[in-house]
Amino acid sequence: MSLYTTPGDITITCHKRMTPYLVQEVEHLGFEIAGSFVTGVRISGTINDCIKLNLNLHCASQVLYSLKKFQAADADILYKSLLSYPWETILPDDGYFSITSNVSNPTINNSLFANLRVKDAIVDRMRDQKGIRPSTGAELTGAVINLFWKNDDAEIFIDTSGDSLARHGYRKIPGQAPMLESLAAATIYATRWDRLSPFINPMCGSGTLAIEACMIATRRRPGLFRTNYAFMHLRGYNDAVYLQEDALLEKQIIDVPGLRIIATDYSERAVENAKKNAMAAGVGRLIEFSVSDFALTTIPTGVNGVVFINPEYGDRLGQIDELEKTYRRIGDFLKQKCGGYLGYIFTGNLELAKKIGLKAKRRIEFYTSTIDCRLLEYELYSGSRTVQRTED
């Protein structure tokens, strides 16, 4: 039996509150969602399907192929349950593997101990069956085995991704307080942008939002920037499927005539770094970067696009008094210069957001790290209709 062609349960994880956008992506790839939860979705498929998923998903973190579900009250039972699994059919004799886990069991106060028991079971099984001891370590550069263990319920997976898919690999210079690439993609999916009209990104920082918008519009996938995945280090791996899927990444890129993505920042260094990141992502010539105050950003007229701003919100950068002034200026900018557009503000400080002074049409929930955030949507009417302002 080859796991590459044998259907099994696949769990695709993502960061909290990003599941709806991961669902869209997975369904767009032709998979049927069997179930969803707060940090991911479940489908059925093979390791070959996992290859496609790893290369194409913007919003995912890990793609996990289930090997075994079992009951384990403590670490000894965990070890015995995994010792009987035929690891020699999955891991190469001369391979290297790592263990990751998500553990919530009353007998365990350190998940590293659970990882150690999983590693011991695999190594002991390989030694008994093959007379060899595979190499292990913390670096996710080879095969990766993942344990999910909550109370007495345990499940062991092949993590086909390895390093998290949430980091897309093109951003060489992150800048200060950068938005995670997968989160940036999810927030763009959450907007009503049609991927044809202008996407305007004042306060662009390291350029992540503008780059992700350009990638989504032109159908560039994160797999373009990565060459090592954990699925490549399993027994029986043949790179034919990977090379076929990798070739499709280039073929599916499209041109979008007239597409304008405009990104500005007052920091010359930030703009230079954003340009370098965009070049690494292959979209450097598709984004109009410039150094300017956000309020001086060019807003194309005669079209109805999107203005997306991710301002500081006081967790690590800036001072609240100054930020209050900035948020008021953002409100004035949206009202006075962005008529006909949809405005989006991503912030983790809802008190500061009140200073924008405009009534949000939608408030979409997200998390960044441990901070409760909102993507606020504003309909910015042009002509005679007045934008509704709110009091602080």
Secondary structure, DSSP 8 states (H G I E B T S, - for coil): --TTTS-EEEEEE--TT-HHHHHHHHHHTT----EEETTEEEEEE-HHHHHHHHHH-SS-SEEEEEEEEEE-SSHHHHHHHHHTS-GGGTS-TT-EEEEEEEEE-TT-S-HHHHHHHHHHHHHHHHHHHHS---EE-SS-SSEEEEEEEETTEEEEEEESS-S-TTS-S--S---SS---HHHHHHHHHHS---SSS-EEESS-TTSHHHHHHHHHHHT--GGGG----GGGGSTT--THHHHHHHHHHHHT----TT--EEEEES-HHHHHHHHHHHHHTT-GGGEEEEE--GGG----SSS--EEEE----SSSSS-HHHHHHHHHHHHHHHHHH-TTSEEEEEES-HHHHGGG-B--SEEEEEEETTEEEEEEEEE---TTS---B---
